[in-house]
């Protein structure tokens, strides 16, 4: 980063007093305040899309985000021989804790306000960005097929992890099939068409490290994966993370949804699609997929523990899903 200091100063019209590595980039102490800069792993078109989304949110009165700093040539990125860089004002705060009700409520309220401001965002050149709108059925079908294929792999290897996976395969595969049945029985396609027509900004990575809390204020950062997508994608992210911290307590889910619905409404059709997403054995798929596709002998014990955790919460998860319609 030191060798690029002059380029960054000239490109953004700032003076840098200090540089410190942070996450995937660097914190800069500058004459214009603290900044965070990182190299982009995606195209200029993608940066322009994210910039357009952030600009839309701010124009619609949601300012609790990290808009890009513009270069002296008014671009949201700096192009160098090594690639492109983006820079934002550093937002200070602590990361959200999903086992704390107060944190979760503030994160949910911030998300609802972001979605409210996100209405009407219909970007031009949507084919140029990573668009996942309408692909949920295909995605869940593929993951269910992955589970079936990986069972055949487990039958050939037969160690402790394999036996545990095979023992519980039927239960989780059946849950996955019920999830797809619920999705196909919903009005998912209607919601997709409405979102495509009316516009929406989905953060697509609404996790603890991207929600910063300071006092009673919650800020949302890192829009790298933001997209035109159903808003329930983000809500499901919150619910999954909170439910795993409270043994799938239905009252905690009600708390989240009530906080959201005070600001942004949820339709019955959206709730049904949400139900199918929450029902899918996402963590089961993730653990076995990571184990068989990035297998390390030394990691077998860790993966077995993760799989045991997924299995241990299955009963409470299913009880939660039986009560979900009350919400």
N, C-alpha and C positions, 0 to 999 in steps of 0.2 A: 504493500500500500504506500510505503514511503516514496517509492519510485514514481508513483502516479500522483503524488501530492500536488505538483505544479499544474498538471492537467485538470485536476479536480478544482483547484482554486480558480484557474482561468475559466473553466467551463461553467461553474456555478457562481462565479463572482464573489468568492468568499476568501477569508484568510484562515488557515488552519493552525491552531496552536498545539494541538495534541491529537494523537491517534491511539485508540485502544481496541483490540480484537473483541468482538461480541457476537455470539451465535454464528450466523453464516456471513457476517460482515464486520463492520467497524463503527465504533462511536467516534465522532469527530468533535473536538472542542473548537469552535470557530467564533469569529467576531459577530456572527449572527445567531449564536446560541448552539446548543448541542444538536448534532445531526447523527443520523444512522444511514450508512451507505453500504450497498452490497452489489456484487456482480449478479447479473440476471442470467438465469438458465433458460430463458425463453426469448421470443422474438420481439422486435420493436413494435410490431402490430399488437402483440399481446399486452405490452406496456401501455400502448395507446388505449386499448380496451379497458384496462384496469383504471387508467387515468380518467377515462370518460365516466366510468361507474362512480369513482370517488367524487368527481366534479358534480355529477347528478345528485348524489347524497347531500353534499354541502349546499347546493342550490335549493334543495328541498328541506333545509333546516336541520339536517343531522350532521353535526360538526365534530362528533366524538370519534374521529378517525385520524389516520396519518396520511394526508394528501402528499403527493409527490412535490418536492421542491423543483422548480423549473430552472433550466439552464439560462444563460444569458441570451440564448437564441430561442427561448420560450418553449423548449422541449422538455417532456417529463423524464428524459433519460440523457445520459452522456455517452456518446459513442467514442470508443478508443480502439486501438489496434488489438487489444486483448479481448474486446467484447463491449457490452453495454452495462452501465451502472445506473442505479436509481438511488435517490436520496430523499429522506423524509426528516421532518423535525422529530427529535427523540421525545417520545411520550413516556413520562416517568410514572411508576405505579407498581404495585405488586400483582403477581399473577392470580387469577381466579382459583379458588379452592372449591372443587365440586362436592366436597363433603360438608360444606358450610351453607346452610339455608339462605343466609343473608347475601352471601356472595352470589349464589345461584339466582336469586330473585333479581339482583341488580344486573347480572349478565343477561337474564331473560328480558328484562325491561329494555335494556339497550338494544338487544336483537330485534324486539318488536318495533322500536322506534326506527331502527335501520330499515327494516322491511317496509314500514309505513312510508318512509322517504324513498324507498326503492321502486315504488309503483311508477309505471310510465317509462321505465328505462328499457327501450327497445334499440339496441345498438345496431349500427350499420355494419355490414360485413361480418355477420355472426358466424359464417362458415370459416372465418379466419381464426377463431378462438376455439378453445377446447370446450365444445358444447355438449353437455350431457342431458339436456332436456329431452324427455321422451324415451330415454334409454334404460329406465329402471327395470322393466320386465326382462329385457335381454340380459341385463347385468345380474339379476337374481337367478335367472335360469342358468347362466354360465357358472355362477358360484355353486349352485346346487349340483351341476354336472361335475364341477371340480371335486366336490365331496365324494361323489360316486366313483370317479376315476382314482382318487387317492386311496380309496378303500382297497382297490385291486393292488395298489402298490404296497399297502400295509400287509396284505395277505402273503406277499412274497418275502417280506423281511422278518416279521414276527419277533420284535423285541418288546420291552415293557410298554413303550408308547403305542406301538402298533396294536397290541392286544387291547389296550384301553380304548383306543379309537374304534376298533372293530366291535367291541362290546356295546358301545353306545351309538354306533352308526345309525341303526334303524330309527331310534328315537329322534335324533337330530335331523335325519333326512326327512322323516315324516313331518316334522315341524316346518322344514323348508318348503315342503309341498303345500302345507296349509297356508303358509305365507303367500305363495304364488296364487293359490285359489282365491284368497282374500283380495289380492291385487287385481286379478282378472274379473272379480265380481264388483270392483269399484268403478268409479267414473274417472279413472286416471287419465285417459286420453282427452277427456273433456277439459280437465284441469290443465293439461299440457297445452292444448289449443288456446285456452284463455290466457295463460301465462305468456305464450309466444306472441299473442295479439296485444295484450295489455302491458306487458313488460314487468320485470321484477329483478332485483339484485339479491342473489344468494351468496353468502360469504364462502361457503363450501369447505371451511376448515375452522369451524367454531369450537376451538379447543382452549384449554386453560391458558396456554402461553400467549394466545392471541386476544385475551380479554384482560385488560389492565385496570386495576381498581386503585383509586386514590380518594380517600374520604368517601363520600356517597356517589362519586362519579365513576362510571364505567366507560372505558374507551376501547374501541375495537381496532386492532392493527392487523397488518399482514394480509392484504387482500390478493395475494398471489394466485389463489385458486378461485376467486370470485367468478360468478357466472350468471347467465340467464338460466334460472332453474326454479322449481317449485320451492316456496319458502319453507315448506315442512321439512326439507332436507336438513336445514339448520336446527330446527326445533327437535328433530329426532336425535341429532348429535348431542344436544343438551340433555335430553331425557335419558339416553343410553348412559351417558357419563354419570348423571345424578343417580339413576336407578341402581347402578352397580355399586354405588357407595352406601346404599341404604337397603340392600336386599330386596329390591323391587317393591318398595312400599308405595301403594297406590295413592296414598295421601300426599306423598312428596310429588308425585306426578301431577296431581290436582293443583298443588301449590304453584308449580311451574306454568301449567296451562292457564290457570287463573290470572297469573301475573302478566302473561303474554296477551290474553284476550281482553284485558282492560285497555290495552293500547291498540292492538291489531286483531280484527276478528278472524276466526277460523270456521270454515264451512264444514258441514257434516261430511261432504265428499272428501275433504282434505283429511278429516279425522280417520276415515276408513283407509285411505292410502297410508297414513301414518301408522295405523294398526298393523298393516301388512309389513311395513319396514321394521317396526319394533319386534314383530314376531320372528322375522328371519334370524336363523342362528349365526349371526354375523361374527361373533367372537370365536365360535367353534370353527367356522370356515377359516378365519384369519390365522388361528393357532396352527391348524393342521397344514394349511397352505404354506405358511412360513417354515414349518418344520421340514416338510418334504421337498420344498423348493430352495431352501437355503440351509441344508442340513449340515450340522457340525456335531461330531461325536461328543464333544465336551458339553454340548448344549442340551443333550437328551433329557437330563434331569430337570433343567429349567423348563423346557417345553412340556414335560410330563406334569409338572406342578401347575403350569398355566392351564393345561387341559383339565386337570382335576378341579381347578377353580371354576371353569366353565360348567363342568358336570354338576358341581355342588350347588350352583345357583339355578339349575334347570327347573326344579320344582317351584321355586318362588317366582321365576320368570313366567312359567305357565299359569300360575295363580294370578299374577298381575294381568296377563293377557285375557283371562276369563272375566276380569273385572273392568277391563279397559273401556267397554261400551258405556259404563256409568259416567265416564268423563265427557 
